[in-house]
């Protein structure tokens, strides 16, 4: 074979992109099918006490909506991936909230090893924060809510057990340990005038925070490095628990990231999705999340770029160490490339040649890379919309109208992501989409934790 025979024509590059478009384009009918299948998985989770089902529907034991008129000062502590944030949340009534907060970096050494080391650091952060806000009257202890962005098994609003440590945490000694009691014990050792009243998952906290401001908030959705959703469900439909008041509603943490785990055919997959899943640290787990969350979107694009380079469709078949390194192409790069509207796609050229260290790129290369990012980003947004639709349909909420609270770096900062979600919802609901109001929740975890403490104190 002659070298010239290996050089692909513009037509063959166009054909390859067209084939990729067909693989990544989710039609409206497919979105409806995905929504229906997620609803079915949710029903299974509502009936089974087994937390190992795909969508486990974990009860929060938050069974009363905030009215927006409550007043008072409460503490919120948010334990997420890299930071601990402590909040002083002041409720003013009429849906108004003000906060003061401090952020503390979790050292890598605390992410592994005994749980008590992490708990003691959390107490240390609360101690430092009370000094910062000049609070700490032993006669009037502050009530604290704890927000934990890990899957929780809860038997009450103040009984929370971490099902599994995700992200880069490898904590020992936490099995069957109530996180509320552990933190309370550590605070007591420091003689801090703080009472831990409640624990919530991150998505549940965001829902609670937005519910104080907008009483018609039905669900909260996180689209960040991972994805999850929580929503208000009728107690009478949560068959796995014995409801004392079936007319009430409870916040359920869906853990929808694991949708499709045991039925991967549920969501249309590409060769690239299968490879991301197979080469991840948790193969076969969080299948849905791996197709729409920030941790994985850049890796999907990188695998496509490598494949196209293998097929001599990109970069004159020249690689770089950076391009060949897993998870080295970040979702933030995708967003920057999608935003690039310079005539020669100079921002894309900079990312590819100076960050990914490719020797040289042509305008055709850059245009193809931009289109690949668009396809992967658009599919992610449409999958999130299908997830929202499953909950809206499950609660038959469209007729009365509803608010959705959304937070997370992908939704808030990725180019066109909200517009693509809205476009998919419009395809699903037509003009009735006007009955859906989507708002961005900031600091939802910490505010939601404080509101959980307030609700627990009144129970």
C-alpha positions in Angstrom: 0.0 0.0 0.0 1.3 3.4 -0.9 1.6 6.2 1.7 -0.7 8.4 -0.4 -3.4 5.7 -0.1 -3.5 6.2 3.7 -4.3 9.9 3.5 -8.0 10.3 3.9 -10.0 12.7 1.8 -12.3 15.3 3.2 -15.2 13.1 2.1 -14.1 10.2 4.2 -13.6 12.5 7.2 -17.1 13.8 6.7 -18.5 10.2 6.4 -16.7 9.2 9.7 -18.2 12.2 11.5 -21.6 11.4 10.1 -21.4 7.8 11.4 -20.4 9.2 14.8 -23.4 11.6 14.8 -25.7 8.6 14.1 -24.2 6.8 17.1 -24.4 9.7 19.5 -27.7 11.3 18.5 -30.6 10.3 20.8 -33.9 10.8 19.0 -37.0 12.0 20.9 -38.4 8.5 20.9 -35.2 7.1 22.4 -35.4 9.8 25.2 -39.0 8.7 25.9 -38.0 5.1 26.1 -35.0 5.9 28.4 -37.4 7.9 30.6 -39.9 5.0 30.8 -37.1 2.5 31.7 -35.8 4.8 34.4 -39.3 5.1 35.9 -39.5 1.3 35.9 -36.2 1.1 37.8 -37.5 3.7 40.2 -40.6 1.6 40.9 -38.3 -1.3 41.7 -36.4 0.8 44.1 -39.6 2.0 45.8 -40.6 -1.6 46.4 -37.3 -3.2 47.5 -35.5 -2.6 50.7 -32.4 -3.8 49.0 -30.0 -0.9 48.5 -28.2 -2.9 45.7 -30.9 -2.4 43.1 -29.9 -0.2 40.2 -31.8 2.9 41.4 -32.1 2.3 45.2 -34.4 5.3 46.0 -32.9 5.9 49.4 -35.2 7.5 52.0 -34.1 10.8 53.6 -36.7 10.8 56.4 -37.3 14.5 55.6 -41.1 14.4 55.6 -42.2 18.0 55.8 -41.8 20.8 53.2 -40.3 24.1 54.4 -42.8 26.9 54.2 -40.3 29.6 53.4 -41.5 31.5 56.5 -39.3 29.8 59.1 -36.7 32.0 60.8 -33.5 31.4 62.8 -29.8 30.6 62.6 -28.5 27.1 61.9 -25.2 25.5 60.9 -24.6 23.4 57.9 -21.5 21.3 57.3 -20.9 20.0 53.8 -18.5 17.1 53.2 -17.9 16.7 49.5 -15.0 15.6 47.3 -12.1 18.0 48.1 -13.4 20.4 50.7 -15.4 20.7 53.9 -17.5 23.8 53.9 -19.1 25.2 57.1 -22.1 27.5 56.8 -24.0 29.8 59.2 -27.4 30.0 57.6 -29.8 32.7 58.6 -33.5 32.1 57.6 -35.3 35.5 57.3 -38.8 34.2 56.2 -40.4 35.0 52.9 -38.0 32.6 51.2 -35.0 34.8 52.1 -31.7 33.3 53.2 -28.3 34.8 54.0 -25.1 32.8 54.6 -21.6 33.1 55.9 -19.2 30.3 55.1 -15.7 29.0 55.2 -14.0 26.4 53.0 -11.4 23.9 54.4 -9.3 21.7 52.2 -9.4 18.0 53.0 -5.8 16.7 53.0 -5.1 13.6 51.0 -4.0 11.8 54.1 -7.5 12.2 55.6 -9.2 10.6 52.6 -7.7 7.2 53.5 -7.5 5.4 56.8 -9.7 5.6 60.0 -13.0 7.4 59.8 -12.3 9.1 63.1 -9.4 11.1 61.6 -11.8 12.6 59.1 -14.5 13.2 61.7 -12.0 14.9 64.1 -11.0 17.2 61.2 -14.7 18.1 60.6 -15.0 19.0 64.3 -11.8 21.1 64.0 -13.4 23.0 61.0 -16.6 23.7 63.0 -14.4 25.0 65.9 -12.5 27.3 63.6 -15.7 28.5 62.0 -17.4 29.4 65.3 -14.4 31.6 66.0 -14.7 33.2 62.6 -18.4 34.1 63.0 -18.0 34.8 66.8 -20.5 32.3 67.9 -20.4 29.7 70.7 -22.7 30.4 73.6 -23.0 27.3 75.7 -26.4 28.4 76.9 -27.7 28.6 73.4 -26.2 25.8 71.4 -26.4 26.0 67.6 -28.1 23.2 65.7 -26.1 21.7 62.9 -27.1 19.6 59.8 -24.5 17.4 58.1 -24.6 17.1 54.3 -22.6 14.1 52.9 -22.1 13.7 49.2 -21.9 9.9 49.4 -24.7 7.3 49.1 -26.4 7.1 52.5 -28.5 4.5 54.2 -30.7 6.3 56.7 -33.1 4.9 59.2 -34.0 8.3 60.5 -33.2 11.9 59.8 -30.4 11.7 62.4 -29.2 8.1 61.6 -27.0 8.1 58.5 -24.6 5.3 57.4 -22.4 5.7 54.4 -23.1 2.8 52.0 -19.8 3.2 50.1 -17.1 5.7 49.8 -16.8 7.1 46.3 -14.5 9.6 44.5 -11.0 9.1 45.9 -11.9 8.2 49.5 -10.9 4.9 51.0 -12.1 5.3 54.6 -12.0 2.4 57.1 -13.9 1.8 60.3 -17.1 3.5 59.2 -19.2 0.3 58.6 -22.4 0.5 60.6 -21.3 3.7 62.2 -23.8 6.6 62.5 -22.1 9.7 61.1 -24.3 12.0 63.2 -23.2 10.3 66.4 -19.5 10.2 65.4 -19.5 13.9 64.7 -21.4 14.7 67.9 -18.9 12.8 69.9 -16.0 14.6 68.3 -17.7 18.0 68.9 -18.3 17.1 72.5 -14.7 16.3 73.1 -13.9 19.9 72.0 -16.7 21.2 74.3 -18.3 23.0 71.3 -21.9 24.2 71.9 -23.3 22.5 68.8 -25.9 19.8 68.5 -26.0 17.6 65.3 -29.6 17.2 64.5 -29.7 15.8 61.0 -27.8 14.3 58.0 -28.7 14.6 54.3 -27.3 13.5 51.0 -26.1 16.3 48.7 -29.0 16.0 46.2 -31.5 16.0 49.1 -29.9 19.0 50.6 -30.1 21.0 47.3 -33.8 20.1 47.0 -34.5 21.3 50.5 -32.6 24.5 49.9 -34.6 25.3 46.8 -37.9 24.3 48.4 -37.5 27.1 51.0 -37.3 29.6 48.2 -39.7 28.0 45.7 -42.5 26.0 47.3 -43.3 24.1 44.0 -39.8 22.6 43.7 -40.3 18.9 42.9 -36.8 17.7 42.2 -33.1 18.7 42.5 -30.5 17.5 40.0 -26.7 17.6 40.3 -24.6 17.5 37.1 -21.0 17.8 38.2 -18.2 15.3 38.2 -21.0 12.9 39.0 -24.7 13.1 38.7 -27.7 12.4 41.0 -31.2 13.6 41.7 -33.6 13.8 44.6 -37.3 14.5 44.6 -40.4 14.7 46.8 -42.4 11.4 46.7 -45.7 10.5 48.2 -45.3 8.3 51.3 -48.1 6.1 50.1 -45.9 5.2 47.0 -42.8 4.3 49.1 -43.9 0.7 49.6 -40.7 -0.4 51.3 -41.4 1.6 54.4 -44.4 1.7 56.7 -45.8 5.2 56.4 -47.5 6.6 59.5 -48.9 9.4 57.5 -49.4 8.2 53.9 -50.6 11.6 52.7 -47.2 13.2 53.5 -44.3 13.4 51.1 -40.6 12.5 51.7 -37.5 13.4 49.9 -36.0 10.4 48.2 -32.4 10.3 47.0 -32.6 8.3 43.7 -28.8 7.6 43.2 -29.8 7.6 39.5 -26.1 7.5 38.4 -26.4 3.7 38.6 -29.4 3.5 36.3 -28.7 0.7 33.7 -26.0 -1.0 35.7 -27.3 -4.5 35.3 -29.1 -3.7 32.1 -26.5 -1.8 30.1 -28.7 -2.2 26.9 -31.2 0.2 28.6 -29.2 3.2 27.3 -27.9 3.1 23.7 -24.1 2.7 24.0 -21.2 3.3 21.7 -17.9 1.4 21.5 -16.4 4.4 23.3 -18.8 4.2 26.3 -18.1 0.5 26.6 -14.4 1.2 26.8 -14.8 4.0 29.3 -16.8 1.7 31.5 -14.4 -1.3 31.1 -11.3 0.8 31.9 -12.8 2.7 34.8 -12.0 2.0 38.5 -15.6 0.7 38.9 -16.5 -1.3 35.7 -20.2 -2.0 35.4 -21.1 0.6 38.1 -22.7 4.0 37.5 -23.3 3.3 33.8 -25.7 6.3 33.3 -23.3 8.6 35.1 -20.5 7.6 32.9 -22.4 8.9 29.9 -23.4 12.3 31.2 -21.2 13.4 34.1 -18.1 15.7 34.0 -15.6 13.1 35.2 -16.2 11.0 32.1 -17.2 13.3 29.2 -13.7 14.4 28.4 -12.5 10.8 28.4 -15.2 9.8 25.9 -14.0 12.6 23.6 -10.3 11.5 24.1 -11.1 8.0 23.1 -12.9 9.2 20.0 -9.9 11.4 19.1 -7.5 8.5 19.6 -9.7 6.2 17.4 -9.9 8.8 14.7 -6.2 9.3 14.8 -5.7 5.5 14.6 -7.8 5.7 11.5 -5.7 8.5 10.1 -8.7 10.9 10.2 -7.1 13.4 12.6 -3.8 15.1 13.3 -2.1 13.5 10.3 -2.0 10.3 12.4 0.4 12.0 14.9 -0.1 11.3 18.6 1.1 12.9 21.8 1.8 11.5 25.3 -1.0 13.7 26.6 -3.5 12.5 24.1 -2.6 8.9 24.9 -3.1 9.4 28.7 -6.4 8.4 30.1 -8.5 11.2 31.6 -6.1 13.8 30.3 -8.7 15.5 28.2 -11.0 17.3 30.6 -14.6 18.3 30.2 -13.5 21.9 30.8 -11.5 21.6 27.5 -14.7 20.5 25.7 -16.6 23.5 27.0 -13.8 25.9 25.9 -13.7 24.3 22.5 -17.5 24.6 22.1 -17.3 28.3 23.1 -14.6 29.0 20.5 -16.0 31.2 17.8 -12.7 32.6 16.5 -12.4 32.5 12.7 -9.5 30.0 12.8 -10.6 28.3 16.0 -7.5 29.7 17.8 -8.6 28.6 21.3 -9.1 25.1 20.1 -5.6 25.2 18.4 -4.1 26.4 21.7 -5.7 23.5 23.6 -4.7 20.9 21.1 -1.2 22.1 20.4 -0.1 23.7 23.7 -2.1 21.7 26.3 -2.4 18.3 24.5 1.0 18.9 22.9 0.0 17.8 19.4 2.7 18.9 16.9 0.3 20.7 14.5 -3.4 20.8 13.7 -5.2 21.9 10.6 -8.5 23.8 10.4 -10.2 20.6 9.4 -8.8 18.9 12.5 -10.0 21.7 14.8 -13.5 21.7 13.2 -13.8 18.0 13.6 -12.7 18.1 17.2 -15.3 20.9 17.9 -18.0 18.8 16.3 -17.0 15.7 18.4 -17.2 17.8 21.6 -20.6 19.1 20.6 -22.0 15.6 20.0 -20.8 14.2 23.3 -21.9 17.3 25.2 -25.3 17.3 23.6 -25.9 13.7 24.3 -25.1 14.2 28.0 -27.6 17.0 28.3 -30.3 15.0 26.6 -29.7 12.1 28.9 -30.1 14.4 31.9 -33.3 15.7 30.4 -34.6 12.1 30.1 -33.8 11.6 33.7 -35.7 14.7 34.7 -38.6 13.6 32.6 -38.8 10.2 34.4 -39.4 12.0 37.7 -41.8 14.6 36.3 -43.9 11.7 34.7 -43.6 9.5 37.8 -45.2 12.3 39.9 -47.6 13.4 37.1 -46.4 16.9 37.9 -46.6 18.7 34.6 -50.3 19.9 34.8 -49.8 21.8 38.0 -46.4 23.1 37.0 -43.1 22.6 38.9 -39.7 23.9 39.6 -36.4 22.0 39.1 -33.3 22.9 41.0 -30.1 22.2 39.3 -26.5 22.6 40.4 -23.0 21.5 39.5 -20.1 22.6 37.4 -21.3 20.9 34.2 -24.8 22.4 34.3 -23.6 25.8 35.4 -20.4 26.3 33.4 -20.5 23.9 30.3 -21.4 25.9 27.2 -25.0 25.4 26.0 -25.7 22.6 28.5 -28.9 24.3 30.0 -30.1 25.2 26.5 -29.7 21.6 25.4 -31.6 20.3 28.4 -34.4 22.7 27.7 -34.5 21.8 24.0 -34.8 18.1 24.9 -37.6 18.8 27.4 -39.4 20.8 24.8 -39.2 17.8 22.4 -40.7 15.6 25.1 -43.4 18.0 26.3 -44.1 20.5 23.5 -45.5 23.9 24.7 -46.2 22.4 28.1 -42.5 22.8 28.8 -43.4 26.4 29.8 -44.8 24.8 33.0 -41.3 23.7 34.0 -39.2 26.3 35.7 -35.5 25.4 36.1 -33.4 27.3 38.6 -29.7 27.0 39.6 -29.1 26.4 43.3 -25.9 27.7 44.7 -24.6 26.5 48.1 -27.5 24.1 48.2 -25.7 21.4 50.1 -24.8 23.6 53.1 -28.1 25.5 53.1 -30.0 22.2 52.8 -28.1 20.7 55.7 -29.0 23.7 57.9 -32.7 23.4 56.9 -32.6 19.7 57.7 -31.4 20.6 61.2 -34.3 23.1 61.4 -36.9 20.5 60.3 -35.5 17.9 62.7 -35.7 20.3 65.6 -39.4 20.9 65.0 -40.3 17.2 64.5 
